[in-house]
């Protein structure tokens, strides 16, 4: 199992009230987290694209952000988590161009994750008036298979669909080196896993909450990916899941950091905006918040495998549970109200004590898939 980091520009109101430059500081700190993760042996860093989601995510122009990180890092793969390729949001050709450019700037370290938006608040900003959020699926389905053609055909044959069109044109630049970046899909519901598998896409599993949920979901993906008809040049047989992670020198210190991290507020914001995600029982409607997390609640979340928290040996055991459940990659959402110093310490401790004992392959999984690709123009 490989390891990644997920950043999103989290700027809670309490931080903004205490610091007039909170937005700037949050974005710069998250940049430093990715740079440290690169040094600590993490293989992937994912940057969100969200719009209008105050507090929850101020990272909207992630192509600009990832371009900077391409220069600031050396080995870590940089992924769009996501680029939104729906024509009313970002024209598909411009998305293809951005992906290829980032592939060059990173010397082949870019990962193309796509998706359809976080929920009604974001989606209705670009598609006002629709009543069914599943309408975005139709636009995404129409578009996703066109990207490899834009990258691999000398002159893209053009496209005339229901939601966008383009005459034949040379889409430039072409990706760096062999084939094209690995393609991923952000799965917001369990049914999306099998759909992604059938298309040969890796899954960015932002909807999996606990290890027990992982096992049957990954089975549905792995069964589907066996018979994939890939939209891209190769099958990206990959399931990434995200989890909160706090690692400290002792169990007690890790729990204390978690208690002071405002985790309840982040979770409340998640379900405020991601209203297309399955809503577990007990999640209140915004603006009502989940209760503040006490030591007892943190211990319960650890026991229920809903968060990774503890000393390095405990975190190693917890990560191995995700590996046993079938995850190909475990990415940590670290900027969660925890201090900069404690977050950097978590990255360093995981890099020193956890990653070397689980991820022993020096080559990225997606690099192997890409190197084996046929690169036949489509």
Buried (B, 14 or more C-beta within 10 A) or exposed (E): BBBBBBBBBBBBEEBBEEEEEBBEBBBEBBBBBBBBBBBBBBBBBBBBBBBBBBBBBBBBEBBEBBBEBBEBBEEBBBBBBBBBBBBBBBBBBBBBBBBBBBBBBBEBBBBBBBBBBBBBBBBBBBBEEEEEBEBBBBBBEBBBBBBBBBBBBEEBBBBEBEBBEBEEEEBEEBBBEBBBBBBBBBBBEBEBBBBBBBBBBBBBBBBBBBBEBBEEBBBBBBEBBEEBEBBBBBBBBBBBBBBBBBBBEEBEBBBBBBBBBBBBBBBBBBBBBBBBBEEEEEBEEEEEEBEEBEEEBBBEBBEEBBBBBBBBEBBBEBBBBBBEBBBBBBBBBBBBBBEBEBBBBBBBBBBEBBBEEBBEEEEBBBBEBBEEBEBEEB
